[in-house]
Amino acid sequence: MIKRLVVICITIISYGAYAQQGTASPYSFYGIGSLKFKGTVENRSMGGIGVYLDSIHVNLRNPASYVGDNLNGPYFDGESRPVKFTVAATSNNSTLKSNSGESEASSSTFDYLALSVPVGKFGFGFGLLPYTSVGYKLDDINDSQDLENRYFGEGGVNRVFAGLGYKISDKLSVGVDFNYNFGNIQNTAIAVEYTPEGELVQYQTREYNRSDLSGLNLNFGLAYRTMISDKLELSATLAYAPESKLSSENQRNISTVVLNTDYEVVGLGNTIEVDLESQNLKNTDLTIPSRLSFGGGIGAPRSWFVGAEYTLQNTADFSNPIFSNQISSFENASQIALGGFYIPDYNAFSGYFKRVVYRAGLNFSNTGLVVKDESIREFGMSFGLGLPVGNRSLFSNANLGVEFGRRGTTNENLIQENFINLNVSLSLNARWFRQKKYN
């Protein structure tokens, strides 16, 4: 059964890695897309909190986690810090609702690939993840129910990272991630014209924009854990990413196109490259706002945990002339997340489901995006399972999670998204540096 589960997980993740339509949200039209990375499957199954750090899961929210954990006692014959590997994918299904009707949309994507290696008092982390994603198709319909404009886009920003953690003491650790961000965003707009008789004119106008993005940023982390009684443990974390820049190399062209009756492009006419250099838009800098998160929690080691985390991002500082428009702006973003887990008996000799990790959580957030003077807010709740797989002494597991949520509003003719995310990951542990116990 367990081997079959691992095969199923790998199949789903492999599918997600190739099906890189990372989002179907109309709100990915704005800025550099919708935030794709919101933590590991374990984090997201607990409402998105990154407060809990242990020795058998990679926590990508806080680089202080790379050093692992010795506080909870010997998981692995007195050597409690294994090499950790994790990979994940997500499938999303959304109902997009407006005042004029509703439609369905779906997407699936690879989420992250990461490796954490502890060495002495240090720990190293490496990985790849999609950071933001663009994937939308929007139609502008007039009062006569005729299509006037069609907008669609794709792309996003990916992130390669390398991190270093250091254990100051058994209770306190620090870390830093070095992130290289790269990717491209492509936006297309078609203006539809009609004859007096209501027929499509022969040639329509299409505008195509592409921005190639790249830049570096840092993420600092701090983690503190201590036993406050014989059975209770206190955890506290802090993470801070300072403001950084992305370089954006931009291009724009205008083409005449032929559309069929389904408004699909079936022919291409003349194309003119727009001189962005004369408008000082050929190369621009995009501001990535600073981000601060802090949280705390309490629990019994290897049994249960509850925690809360608050995140603030200065998205009011986001700027790039090439992405500006008249109906949207940005304000500071924030999120409150609550969550935790329960394990009936992590080391039970019989009863598989006694060793399963049961997770749950919820979150409330202001995304920072303002459209037509309406703040775009999001609410979500999540549930998950950590299913033990493989050698029991290594505590590897397959993580399954489901998120239910709502984003946006139908006010001002905007769109409200009701979404379901299905998340799956493998968290695998190995012993690379096992000490010899006998000569």
Disulfide bonds with the S-S distance in Angstrom:
none
